[in-house]
Amino acid sequence: MRLMTLSKELTDRIQREVDRLEWSAVSFLQGLVRIPSVTGDEGAIQKYLAYCLQDLSLELDIWCPTRAEVEHHPAFSDDGLPLGDRPVIVGRWPGSDGGAPSLILNGHVDVVPPGDPAAWKNGGPWSGAKREGQVWGRGSCDMKGGLVAGITAVGALQRLGLRPRGAVTLQLVIGEETGGVGTLAAILRGYRADAAILLEPTSLAICPVGAGALGFRLRVSGRAAHGAMRREGVSAVEKFHTIFSALAALEQARHAGFHHPAFKEGELAAPLSIGRVQAGDWLSTVPDLLVAEGRYGVLPGESLAAARRQFEAAVQSVAQADPWLAEHRPSVEWIEGQFEPADTAVEAPVLAALSAAHAAVGAAAPTVRGVPYGSDLRLFTNHADMPAVLYGPGDAALAHAVDEHISSAEVMRAAKVLALTVADWCQAR
């Protein structure tokens, strides 16, 4: 394992300084959770974060990307949401030596909708309540806890009077949940570094590999009839069930031949999931249209085009074998998030630096693994030619779920690891 360049005395000082910031960091996280920031409505939280970052010695760049700036890029994912009034924040801590390694800490401020507020405990989805060492609410885990860890890490180093030789950049971005427009805008604005850490919830595992994901809309036609005369109609629901069974078999077949050192054998690395289904307009009418929307996983090493072709072929194979569907072909539309897979080599120096910092904090040896979801990781690895890794506090299984929460102790542990990584990698003294 790579050893850190920091002395034990400096390592201990940095960790103690992070400990001193625990109360303010947890309060900061609670405050962020209390600001709803569903994708497309990030203005309020970015205004608050811009105010908070004034306490740090950073060169702030705050701008609202426009569609014209990003839509020409092949990685642009059109989520249908307007741009022009949703700020991206980049805070740069300049290095004293242009030849030293630089680092980006990247995190998104947008969250998914909370669903039924009545289903949430501990005060609802925006409570930010702290109970038994956990902070509760939408976005606490995905990924405001990671944002707080990164900001706290930089704050601790500055409070100690340290100065990095290589530049440190904080990126607080929008639109990650539906395609990554904020990170893409930052890349197109010219922000680069020798490596990037994305502060996604990984339970403090080091995750340099990520599957991709494709959002899809599937339309299945039927023929309306009175529910009492069901056989006179053709139920779009029943036809969809046949297609769904074929897609489930496709998922199983794709994984049967998949092997990657970052994933366990048999792990569902690129899941297919139906997130929304709408059919019919009356309870006693055979539905003549079903619209299903979901996400289709893309295996590491697989192109988006190949994944789309395989999915579409599976749908049309079912249609060809069904007399009704052969005459009334289901359609597939690719929508919202179109995430390529990403893969940073395990030999990348930033992974060794992060592992050494993780070990120095005294936690268990870091796990290195892949993740089964799409993220902004691929924008750095595939479109900015930068080694990048996911690392942050929080259990991804709680992301997007009712009663999302995060351990405040894990947030602070992440802050220590990140502070040590920044100090080591960027040679802060």
N, C-alpha and C positions, 0 to 999 in steps of 0.2 A: 504493500500500500504506500502511496505517495505520502511523505511527511510534509506538514505545513512549514512554511518559512518563518512563521511567527514564533517569537520566544514564548516560553511558558508564562512569563510575567505578563506579557502583553495579552496573551490568550485569556488569562484569568481576569485581567482588568476589563477586557471587552465583555466577558460574560457577566461580571458583576454590574457593569453599567447597564446592560440589558435588564438585569434583575431589578434595578432601580426604576426602570421605566414600566414595570408590570402594571401598576394601577392605571397609569395614563393610557397604556396600550389597550387594556381591556375596555376601558371607558370609551376609547376611540372606536373600537370595534362595535360596541353597543350602539354608539351614535350612528355609525355607517349603516348598520342593519335597520335602524329606525327610519332611514331615508329610502322609500321605495325607488327602485331603479330598474324596473323591468325593461328589457331590451326595447330601444326606441324612445325611452323616457329617462335618459341619463343626465339631463341638464342639472337637476338640483344637486345630485351627489357630486358631480364634477365641480360645481361652484363651491361646495363645502370643502372638497379636497384641495382645491386651488388655494382657498383661504388657509387651510391647515399647513400646506407645504411652505407657506411664507416663513415659517419658523425654522426652516432648513436653508442652508447655504447652497441653493440650487439655481441654475439658470433655467427659468421656466419658459416653456413654449406651449401656448394654449391656442388651439385653433379648431374650427369646425370643418371637417372634411366635406367636400361637395362630391356629388356623384361624378361630375366630370373629371375629378382627380383620380378616381379609382376604377371606373367602369371599364376602362380599356385593358386592364390587367387580367391575364388569364386566371388568376386566383380569386378574382372578384366574385363574390357570391351574392346574388341579388335576392335579398329577403323581402323586397317590396316596401321596406320602411324608408321614410324620407330622410335625407341628410341635409346638412346646412345649419342645424341648430343643436347639434350634439357634439360637445367638445371632447377632444382628445388632449390629455395633459402629458407632457414630457418634461421631466425635471433632470437636468444634467449637472452632475458634480464634476467639474473639470479636473483632469489629472495634471500633475505637475511635470510629467515627462511623457511626451507623445509616443515614446518607444515602448512604454510599459503596457501590459495587457489591459484591455478595457472590458466592461461587463454591463449587460442590460438585465434589469429586474423588471419583468413584465407581468401585469395583472389586469384583468378586466373588471369593470365596475357593474356591468349589466347582469341581471338575474332573470330567471324564468318566472312566469306568473305563479302565484302561490296556490292557485286552486281555491277550494272552498275555505274561507277564513275560519268558519265554525269548526272545521276538522282539526285545527291546530290547538295544541295545549300551550301553557305558559304565556298567555296573553296575546296569542295570534301571530300571524306571519311577520309582522313588523315590530314586535315588542322589544327585541334586543335584550330580553330578560337574561339574567345570570342566575342559574340554579345548579348547585352541586358541582361547581367547576365547569359548567357548560354555558356557552352563550347561544341563545335560541333565536331562530328567525330565518326567513328566506335570505339567502346569500351569506349567512354566517360561515358556512363551509365552502360554498362555491360562489365567489372566492374572496370575500372580504377579509376573512381570517388571514389568507395569504398576503393580501395587500398590506394589512396592518403589520405583519411580520417583516415584510420588506422595508416599509417606511421606518419602522422601529429600529431595524438594523442600521440603516443609514444614519438615523438620528443619534443612536448610541455612539457610533464612530465619530460623528461631528462633536458631540458633547465631550469626548475625550481629547479633542483638539488634533485628531489625526487628519492626514491629508493623503489621498491616494496618488500614486504616480500615474496610474491609468485611470481613465474617466469611468465614472459610475453613472448609469442612466436609469432613472425610474420611468416606466411607461404605464400610465393609467388609461386604459383603452375602452372603447365602446364596442358593442355589437359582436362580441365573441360568440354568444350563444347561437347566432344565426349566420355565422360565416366569417367573422374576423375582420370586418371592415376597418376597425380602429387600428389594429396592428398592421394591416396592409397599408393604411394611410401613413403610419409612422415610417414604415420601410420606404415607401415612395417619397417621403419627405427627406430621406437621406440618412436616417438614424441607423447606424451600424455599430457593432462592437466585435471583439474577438470571441465572445460567447454570450449566451443568453440563458437565464433561468426563468422559467414561467412558473408562477407561484400557485399553480393549481393544487387542489387537494389530492395528495398522494399518500397520506398517512406517513409522511416523511420517508417514503421510498423514493429512490432515484429512478426516474422513468425517461429514458432517452428514446424510446420507441412508442409510437402511437398508431393505432389503426385509423382508418379514415371512415367517413360516413357520408351518405347521400340522402338528402330529403326527397321523398317522392310523393306523388299524388296519383292514385289508381282509381280510374272510373270504370265501373261495371254496369252494363245496361241490362234491364229486364223488360217485362211487359206487364203493365198494370192490369189488375182485375179485382173484383170484389173478393174480400178475404174468405167469404163463404164459398166462392167459386175458385179456389186457389189453383186448381188444375187448369183453369182457362188462362191463367197468367204464367209469367216466368219471374220467379223471385230473384232480384239482383243479389239479395243476401245469400241465397243458396249457391248461386254461381260464384260469388266471392269466396265462399267457404272452400270450394274446390280449388280456387286459385291460391288461397292462403295455405292450404295443405301442401300444394306443390312448392310454394316458397319456403315453407318449413323444411321440406325435404332437401331443397337446394342449400339452405343454410347448413344442414347436417353434412351433405356431400362436400361442400366447400371446405369444411373444417377437417374432414376425414383425411385430406391430403395436405394439410397445412402443418408446417413445422418451423419453429423459430426459437432461437435460444432465449429470447426475452419472455416467452410465454410457456406455461406449463403444457404438457401433453394433455389434450382433451379440453383445454380451456377455450371458452367461447370468446375468441379474439375479435370477431367482427360480427356482432349480433344483428339480427333483423328484428325490428319491433314495429308493431302497428300502434300508433299513438292516438289516432282519432278515426272514428267511423261514423258516417252519416248516411241514413237511408230512409226513404219513404217520407210521406207527408200526412198519413192518416193511419190510425191503428188497425182499421179493418180493410186496408187496401194492400194488395201485393205490391211491394216496392219496385218501381221501374228504373231506379238508379241508386247505386251505392258509390259513395266516394270515401276512399280510405287513404289516410296520410300516415307516413311513418318514416323510419330511418333504416337504411340498408348499409350494413357495415362493409368496409373495404379493407381487405387484408394487407398487412405490410408487404411492400413490394409489388402490389397490384395497381394498375392504372385505373383512374376513374372511368375511362372509356371502356375498358375491358369489363369492369364490374357492371356498368350500365347494360352492356350488351348481354351479359349472362342473365341479368335480372329480366330484361325485356324478352329474351328468348324463352325463359321459363314460363312467363305469362302467356306468350303466344303459343307455346306448345300445348298448354292446357286448352286454350281457345280452339286450336286446330282439331283437338280430339272431341270437342263438344259441339253438337250440331247448332245450338243456339249461339254460342260464343263465336263460332266460325263465321256466322253471318253478322254478328254484332260484336265486333272486336273490342275488347277492353283496351283502354289507352293508359299509357304511363307518361307522367309529366314530372320532370326533375325540378324541385323547388327548394327555396331557402338554402340551408347549409349544404355546401358541396365541399366536404373536407377531404383532402388528399391524406394518405398515410404519411408518416414521417419516421425517419430512422437516423439517429446520430450514432456513430461508431462508438463502441464501448471503450476504445482506446483514446477517445477525445480527452485532452488534458483537463477540461473543465469538470468532467465526471470524477477524475481523481482528486481534484481540489475540493469538490463538494463532499466526496466521501471522507477525506481527511478531516474536514471541518465537522462533519457529522460525528465521526469517531471522537474528536476532541471534546465534544459536548458531553460525552459519557453515555450517550444513548446506546441501544443495541446496534450491532453492526448493520450498516444500511443494506436494504434489499435493493437489488437492481432488477427491474422488470419492465415489461411493456404494459400499455393501457389499452382497453378495448374501445376507446372513444376518440372522436376527432377533436382537435384543439388548434390553437394558433401555433403550435409547435411546427407544423408543416410550413408555415409562412417563413419562418427563420431558416429551416433546413433546406427547403426546396426553392425558395425564391429570394433569399438574402445571402445564401451561401455561408451560413453561420452555424457552428455547432450549438445545439440548444438542448435543454433538458427540462422536464417537468419535476418540480419539487416543492412541496408545501404542506401545511398542516391541514387536517381534516380528512374524513373518510368519504371517498367519492360515492359510496353506496348511499350516503345521506343527501347527496346533491340532488336537487329537483324533487325531493321527497317532502311529504308533510312532516312537520316537526323537525326540520333540518336544524342541526346544531353542531357545535365544535367545542373541543376542549381548550379552555384558555391556557392551560399548562402547555399544550402542544403548540399553540401559537407562539408562546414565549420560547419554547425550545427551538422552533423554526427560526425565530428572530436571532437567536444566538448562533445557529449554524450559518445563517445568511451573513451575519455581521463578520464572522470569522472567514467565511468564503470571500467576501468582498475585500477584507483587509489582506488576506493572503494573495488572492488572484491579482488584485489591483495594486498590491505592494503599498498599502497604507501604513504610514509610520508617523 
